[in-house]
């Protein structure tokens, strides 16, 4: 079983690139063929494959093959999970708010 920190890091890595953010934005309107995504970005096919691999591994994006083309869409479950992770790691607990710095800073 994959460590939760490794899985969460994959999500943030996937979101840490401008091209991947553009791809996610393109997928907001629905499923897109790789050829359509490639036509909208100024990148090579191999670069697109790399970006899509990271997005699919992060589970933010789902893919399916139709003939020779891959079709991509946002994964509702993956996106909901990513939102939950961000909410969880940025939540301030009451003890965090009241904590005083134990160092001289």
N, C-alpha and C positions, 0 to 999 in steps of 0.2 A: 504494500500500500504506500502510495506517495505521501511524503511528508506535507502537511498542510502549508508550511512556510514555502516549500518549493513550488507547490501549486499556486499559491498566491503571488509569488514572485513572477511566475509565468504570465499572469494577468497584467501585472504592472510593466513587465518587459514588453508585452504586446502593445500596450498603450503608450510606450515611450518612444515612438517614432512618428514623425509627421506623415509619412506615406501611409502607415497603418491607421492612423487617425482619419485620414482622408478616405481610406477604404471602408472603415466602419461607418463614416458619414454617408458614403454612397449606398451602403447596405440598409440604411434606415428606411429607404423607400421600397425595400423588398429585395428579393433574390436577384442576383446579377451573375451573368456568365463571366468567366475569366477574361474572355475576349473584350467584353464591354469595359471591365475594370482597367484592363491594359490600355484600351483606347483613350481612357480619360486621364491616365497617368503617364508621365514621361519617363518610364522605366522599362527595362528589358523584361522578357518573359521569365528568365531565370530569377531576376530580382523579385518579380511578382510572386513566383512560386515560393521563394524564401519567406516573404511577408505573409503569405497565406498559410504556410506551414506553422508559423509562430501564432497566428491568430486562431487557427484550428486547435493547436496544442493547448492554447490558453482556454479553450472552450467558449470563447466569445463568439466564434463563427462556426457554423456548420457547413458541410460541403456534401455534394452529391455529384456523381459522374453521369453525364448524358452524352453518349457517343464519345467523341474525342475531347469534349469540353467538360470542365468542372464548373459547377454552379455553386455560388456561395450565398449564405444568408446569415443574419444575426441569429444567435441562439438565445432564445428568451431565458432559458434556465441559466446559461452561462453568464448572461448580462445581469440577471437578478443576483446571481451568486457574487459577481464582481462588485455590485453595489453594496451588498451586505458586508463584504470584506472591508470596503472602504469605510462604511459606517462603523463597523466594529473597531477597526484600528485607530479611528480618529475620535472615538467616544471618550469624553472626559468623565471619569468617575468622580464621585464626591471626594474620595480620598486624594485624588490627583489635584483637585482644585484647592484643597486645604493644605497640601504638602508644602513644607518649607524646604528650601534648598539646604541640604546638610553639608554643603561645601561653602567655602568663603567666596561666594561669587556675586 
